Structures are given as C-alpha cells and as structure tokens.
Amino acid sequence: MTNDQYNAASSFWIKKDAESKHMDDQELYQRIDHFLSAHKVLALACGDASFIRCTPLEYTLHDGALWIFSEGGLKFRALQNHPHVSAAVFESNMSFGSLLSCQIQGNAEIVDLYSTEYIAEASFRHIPAEMLQKLPSPMWLIRIVPDEITLLDSSLKKEGYGSRQTWKR
C-alpha cells in the first residue's frame, strides 16, 4: 500500500460519519446498553511498547463500567503501564452487510482485592466472596470505564441513520 492508500483507508469512517445521520445520544446509549447487556464475552486488547494482547474474557456491564474477573496473564503487564484499552463485543455468524458489534475505548483499573467494590461485583455475579478468598491464586477484578463506544449496526440504515454511531462520555 502507498501512503495515499493508507491515508484514504484510515480516513474512510471519518468521511462517512461526517455525511451520516446521527442518533440522539440517549437513544444511542440505550441501544448500546441493550446490546452489551445481552452479551457476556468481549475481546480485550491492551499492550505496551513491546507487545499487544487480545484476550477473550467474560464481563458484566453495570454502573457505567465493564467488570471482568481474571486469574492473570500478560494483559496485566500491559495494564500496569498503559491503562487505555480497547474491547470488542460482536454477534458471531453474521453475514456480510449485516454486522452488529460494539467497539469500546476506555481506561482500565484493577480493583483492590476483597475491597467493598470487589465484593459487590462478586455478589452481582452470585460468586461467594468466601470462595474467592480461598482460591490459591487471586481472581483480579478489572473495571473498564468507557470513554467512547461505537455501535456498528447495519440495520440502522433502515431507520435512516448511518450504520456506525459513536457515543462519547
């Protein structure tokens, strides 16, 4: 690819979004919330100067954040120095032209082990706190607060909107 081709490809959605009809922020957030609440697995991407990691993880959505329990892994090396993350949640087995997904940009933080917030998330998931405290290795809790969520929904065209809608905090 030439530089001009890279530039054209990278600016595709910027140009398309500028020409598209946008949803009201409240209606958009309700659709995003409905979609994310109906799913349980995301692909979390994080990295530092030497590597990038993309990990499928279970999550819950509430209180304006995504909550993830994790045993550990290289993602924590990245999160230690670079808390800005990206995540994707999507419908599988969609055909070309009928995509439905959310791309999430935000900041991740590790919730203190067994803190009130940690215990509250365990309770939200119906996980006994005593069980978590007895594990040989801790289950870490990652909270991601989204700054921006992009909904890609081909069916929005039928309503006169652009298929790509972005909500920003």
C-alpha positions as a Markdown table, in Angstrom:
| # | Residue | x | y | z |
|---|---|---|---|---|
| 1 | Met | 0.0 | 0.0 | 0.0 |
| 2 | Thr | 1.1 | 3.5 | -0.7 |
| 3 | Asn | 0.9 | 6.3 | 1.9 |
| 4 | Asp | -2.0 | 7.8 | 0.0 |
| 5 | Gln | -3.8 | 4.5 | 0.1 |
| 6 | Tyr | -3.2 | 4.1 | 3.8 |
| 7 | Asn | -4.4 | 7.6 | 4.4 |
| 8 | Ala | -7.6 | 7.0 | 2.3 |
| 9 | Ala | -8.3 | 3.7 | 4.1 |
| 10 | Ser | -7.7 | 5.2 | 7.5 |
| 11 | Ser | -10.0 | 8.2 | 6.9 |
| 12 | Phe | -12.8 | 6.1 | 5.4 |
| 13 | Trp | -15.1 | 6.2 | 8.5 |
| 14 | Ile | -14.2 | 9.8 | 9.4 |
| 15 | Lys | -15.6 | 10.9 | 6.0 |
| 16 | Lys | -18.6 | 8.5 | 6.1 |
| 17 | Asp | -19.5 | 9.6 | 9.6 |
| 18 | Ala | -19.4 | 13.2 | 8.6 |
| 19 | Glu | -22.1 | 12.5 | 6.0 |
| 20 | Ser | -24.3 | 10.2 | 8.1 |
| 21 | Lys | -27.4 | 11.0 | 10.2 |
| 22 | His | -26.6 | 10.5 | 13.9 |
| 23 | Met | -28.8 | 9.2 | 16.6 |
| 24 | Asp | -29.7 | 11.1 | 19.8 |
| 25 | Asp | -27.1 | 10.3 | 22.5 |
| 26 | Gln | -29.7 | 8.9 | 24.9 |
| 27 | Glu | -31.3 | 6.6 | 22.3 |
| 28 | Leu | -27.8 | 5.5 | 21.2 |
| 29 | Tyr | -26.7 | 4.8 | 24.7 |
| 30 | Gln | -29.8 | 2.7 | 25.3 |
| 31 | Arg | -29.2 | 0.6 | 22.2 |
| 32 | Ile | -25.5 | 0.1 | 23.3 |
| 33 | Asp | -26.6 | -0.8 | 26.8 |
| 34 | His | -29.1 | -3.3 | 25.5 |
| 35 | Phe | -26.6 | -4.9 | 23.1 |
| 36 | Leu | -23.8 | -5.1 | 25.7 |
| 37 | Ser | -26.1 | -6.4 | 28.4 |
| 38 | Ala | -27.3 | -9.2 | 26.1 |
| 39 | His | -23.7 | -10.5 | 25.7 |
| 40 | Lys | -21.2 | -11.9 | 28.1 |
| 41 | Val | -17.8 | -12.1 | 26.3 |
| 42 | Leu | -15.6 | -9.4 | 24.9 |
| 43 | Ala | -12.2 | -9.3 | 23.3 |
| 44 | Leu | -9.9 | -7.1 | 25.4 |
| 45 | Ala | -6.9 | -5.5 | 23.6 |
| 46 | Cys | -4.1 | -3.9 | 25.5 |
| 47 | Gly | -0.4 | -3.5 | 25.1 |
| 48 | Asp | 2.8 | -1.7 | 25.7 |
| 49 | Ala | 5.8 | -0.8 | 23.6 |
| 50 | Ser | 6.9 | -4.4 | 23.1 |
| 51 | Phe | 3.6 | -6.4 | 22.6 |
| 52 | Ile | -0.1 | -6.3 | 22.1 |
| 53 | Arg | -2.5 | -8.8 | 23.7 |
| 54 | Cys | -6.1 | -9.5 | 22.7 |
| 55 | Thr | -7.9 | -11.8 | 25.2 |
| 56 | Pro | -11.5 | -13.1 | 25.2 |
| 57 | Leu | -13.0 | -12.5 | 28.7 |
| 58 | Glu | -16.4 | -12.8 | 30.4 |
| 59 | Tyr | -17.8 | -9.4 | 31.6 |
| 60 | Thr | -20.7 | -7.8 | 33.2 |
| 61 | Leu | -22.0 | -4.3 | 32.4 |
| 62 | His | -23.4 | -2.0 | 35.2 |
| 63 | Asp | -22.8 | 1.3 | 36.9 |
| 64 | Gly | -21.3 | 2.8 | 33.8 |
| 65 | Ala | -18.5 | 0.2 | 33.5 |
| 66 | Leu | -17.5 | -3.2 | 32.3 |
| 67 | Trp | -16.3 | -5.6 | 35.0 |
| 68 | Ile | -14.0 | -8.5 | 34.4 |
| 69 | Phe | -12.6 | -11.2 | 36.8 |
| 70 | Ser | -9.3 | -12.6 | 35.6 |
| 71 | Glu | -6.8 | -15.0 | 37.1 |
| 72 | Gly | -3.9 | -13.1 | 35.5 |
| 73 | Gly | -1.8 | -13.2 | 32.3 |
| 74 | Leu | 0.3 | -10.9 | 30.2 |
| 75 | Lys | -2.6 | -8.4 | 29.9 |
| 76 | Phe | -1.6 | -7.2 | 33.4 |
| 77 | Arg | 1.9 | -6.4 | 32.2 |
| 78 | Ala | 0.3 | -4.0 | 29.7 |
| 79 | Leu | -2.3 | -2.6 | 32.1 |
| 80 | Gln | 0.3 | -1.7 | 34.6 |
| 81 | Asn | 1.9 | 0.9 | 32.3 |
| 82 | His | -0.9 | 1.5 | 29.8 |
| 83 | Pro | -4.4 | 1.5 | 31.2 |
| 84 | His | -6.0 | 2.7 | 27.9 |
| 85 | Val | -7.7 | -0.3 | 26.4 |
| 86 | Ser | -10.0 | -1.3 | 23.5 |
| 87 | Ala | -12.6 | -4.0 | 23.6 |
| 88 | Ala | -14.9 | -5.5 | 21.0 |
| 89 | Val | -18.3 | -7.3 | 21.5 |
| 90 | Phe | -19.9 | -8.7 | 18.4 |
| 91 | Glu | -22.5 | -11.1 | 17.1 |
| 92 | Ser | -20.9 | -14.1 | 15.5 |
| 93 | Asn | -22.1 | -15.7 | 12.3 |
| 94 | Met | -23.3 | -12.5 | 10.8 |
| 95 | Ser | -23.3 | -12.3 | 7.0 |
| 96 | Phe | -21.6 | -9.6 | 5.0 |
| 97 | Gly | -23.7 | -6.4 | 5.2 |
| 98 | Ser | -25.5 | -7.4 | 8.5 |
| 99 | Leu | -22.9 | -6.6 | 11.1 |
| 100 | Leu | -23.7 | -5.9 | 14.7 |
| 101 | Ser | -21.0 | -5.0 | 17.2 |
| 102 | Cys | -19.6 | -2.5 | 19.7 |
| 103 | Gln | -16.1 | -1.2 | 19.9 |
| 104 | Ile | -15.2 | 0.2 | 23.2 |
| 105 | Gln | -12.3 | 2.6 | 24.1 |
| 106 | Gly | -11.7 | 3.3 | 27.8 |
| 107 | Asn | -9.4 | 3.1 | 30.8 |
| 108 | Ala | -9.0 | 0.0 | 32.9 |
| 109 | Glu | -8.1 | -0.1 | 36.5 |
| 110 | Ile | -7.6 | -3.0 | 38.9 |
| 111 | Val | -10.0 | -3.0 | 41.8 |
| 112 | Asp | -8.3 | -3.7 | 45.2 |
| 113 | Leu | -8.6 | -7.3 | 46.2 |
| 114 | Tyr | -11.6 | -8.0 | 48.5 |
| 115 | Ser | -12.5 | -4.3 | 48.7 |
| 116 | Thr | -16.1 | -3.3 | 49.1 |
| 117 | Glu | -16.3 | -2.8 | 45.3 |
| 118 | Tyr | -14.7 | -6.2 | 44.7 |
| 119 | Ile | -17.1 | -8.0 | 47.0 |
| 120 | Ala | -20.0 | -6.1 | 45.4 |
| 121 | Glu | -19.1 | -7.3 | 41.9 |
| 122 | Ala | -18.7 | -10.9 | 43.2 |
| 123 | Ser | -22.2 | -10.6 | 44.7 |
| 124 | Phe | -23.6 | -9.1 | 41.5 |
| 125 | Arg | -22.3 | -12.3 | 39.7 |
| 126 | His | -23.5 | -14.6 | 42.5 |
| 127 | Ile | -20.0 | -15.6 | 43.4 |
| 128 | Pro | -19.5 | -16.2 | 47.1 |
| 129 | Ala | -16.7 | -13.9 | 48.4 |
| 130 | Glu | -15.5 | -16.6 | 50.7 |
| 131 | Met | -14.8 | -18.8 | 47.7 |
| 132 | Leu | -12.8 | -16.1 | 46.0 |
| 133 | Gln | -10.8 | -15.5 | 49.2 |
| 134 | Lys | -9.9 | -19.3 | 49.5 |
| 135 | Leu | -8.5 | -19.6 | 45.9 |
| 136 | Pro | -4.8 | -20.5 | 45.8 |
| 137 | Ser | -4.3 | -17.6 | 43.4 |
| 138 | Pro | -6.4 | -14.4 | 43.4 |
| 139 | Met | -9.0 | -13.5 | 40.9 |
| 140 | Trp | -8.3 | -10.0 | 39.9 |
| 141 | Leu | -11.1 | -7.6 | 39.1 |
| 142 | Ile | -10.7 | -5.2 | 36.1 |
| 143 | Arg | -13.0 | -2.3 | 35.8 |
| 144 | Ile | -13.2 | -0.6 | 32.4 |
| 145 | Val | -14.8 | 2.8 | 32.2 |
| 146 | Pro | -15.6 | 3.6 | 28.6 |
| 147 | Asp | -14.7 | 6.9 | 27.1 |
| 148 | Glu | -16.2 | 6.1 | 23.7 |
| 149 | Ile | -18.4 | 3.3 | 22.3 |
| 150 | Thr | -19.0 | 2.7 | 18.7 |
| 151 | Leu | -22.1 | 0.7 | 17.6 |
| 152 | Leu | -21.8 | -0.8 | 14.2 |
| 153 | Asp | -25.3 | -2.0 | 13.2 |
| 154 | Ser | -26.2 | -2.5 | 9.6 |
| 155 | Ser | -29.9 | -2.4 | 10.4 |
| 156 | Leu | -29.7 | 1.3 | 11.4 |
| 157 | Lys | -29.7 | 2.2 | 7.7 |
| 158 | Lys | -33.4 | 1.1 | 7.5 |
| 159 | Glu | -34.1 | 3.8 | 10.1 |
| 160 | Gly | -32.3 | 6.4 | 8.1 |
| 161 | Tyr | -29.2 | 6.5 | 10.3 |
| 162 | Gly | -25.6 | 5.8 | 9.4 |
| 163 | Ser | -24.6 | 2.2 | 10.3 |
| 164 | Arg | -21.9 | 3.4 | 12.6 |
| 165 | Gln | -22.8 | 5.5 | 15.6 |
| 166 | Thr | -20.4 | 6.7 | 18.3 |
| 167 | Trp | -21.3 | 7.6 | 21.9 |
| 168 | Lys | -18.7 | 9.7 | 23.9 |
| 169 | Arg | -18.6 | 10.3 | 27.6 |
